[in-house]
Every structure is written in structure tokens, then in C-alpha cells.
Amino acid sequence: MNDLDKIIICNRCQTPHIKKNITNDEIAICNICGNVLYKKYNNLLLKLFSFSLSAFIFFFIANLFPVIGIDIAGYNGELRIIETIFFLFNNGYVFLSFFTLMTIVIFPLMLISATFMFSLLRIFKIKSKFSKELLVLITILREFVYIDIFFVAILVSLVKIFEYGYILLGVGFVSLAILFVLMIYMYRYINISAYWELLDV
Ligand SMILES: [Zn+2]
């Protein structure tokens, strides 16, 4: 560990702090603004490995199977994510369909794959410049993945549709819900600085 590794800068008030060793239940907090500086996560690498692998599987199920089945006033339909994006495109919402495709399908897939590869490289302690590049990709992509917002939007619209008709929650919905939890844990709950700590250069 060199001297620079011992310093951490608060991402809210930019005050530099000297790092201390903390245990698993402790949280390091900025003494100026109270912002969380860092936490210690148990077995983070193994968690990232198993959660990204699970997220990969549930991502495919959520995309292949219908998310919801609707029965409104004699209309029967199933809703799949990809079909919905095509529907938007065919109805002239070119930008919206492209935006949805990137933030709901392409970026999440890239992010999950990058996390999986990164954890694999680190578990086997493979020294490679590639792991740093993966980490840069993860850091950028996590800001452009909207699966959580998408899922909440579905929940909100479900409440509306419930008033009008019968709704069946499909296998895709359950997978999307699990994917939602995994994504929240990997990319919102775990601070990105914890990912960078795993990198040893
Ligand atoms: Zn601060």
C-alpha cells in the first residue's frame, strides 16, 4: 500500500481523510459533512461473482418470457420487454425505443457481463490491464442502467391497470423483480469505491 492509498476524499464535501481499518459492522463517515466514506463488505468478490451470474440468468428469463399478461375488456395480451420496444419503434417513437433498448437491455447486459468477468479475473488473481478497463466500464455503465426505474414504472402502471382488468404476473415479472433486487444491491447499495478497492495494481 502506498501513501496515496491511505487517503480518501469525501465525494460530497471533497475533504481528504486518512483511512483507518474498519471491521465489518463499521462505517467510515466524513467528520465534516457526515457523508459515508466507505464500508467494509464481507466476501465482496464472491458476492459479485454469484450475484452477477444470477443476474445474467434472470436477465435472459426476464427478456424471453412475458412480464405481464393482460385481460382488459375482452383484449388478451402478453407483454415482453423486446416486443414493447419494437412496438414503440413501429409507432414512431424512435428515440424512446432506442433509449429504452440501451438502458433496459444493452447497457444492463454489458454491465452484468463486465461485473462477472471482473470478479472472475480477481478471484483467480489474474493480473491483467483488462480488469481496470472493466472497472472503468462498470463505473460508467452503472449510471446508465435504468432497470430499477423501469421496474418501479411497471409497478406503478400495474396499479392503474388493476382498476380496469385482470392481470397475470408472468415468469418474466418474477425474474425482473429478482433482477431488480440484484441490480440494486450490486450497483446502488455497494459503493463503487468498494469495487475499486478490489483492484490491486
Ligand atoms: Zn464530507
Boltz pocket constraint, residues with backbone or C-beta under 6 A from the ligand:
constraints:
  - pocket:
      binder: B
      contacts: [[A, 10], [A, 11], [A, 12], [A, 13], [A, 14], [A, 15], [A, 30], [A, 31], [A, 32], [A, 33], [A, 34], [A, 35]]
      max_distance: 6.0
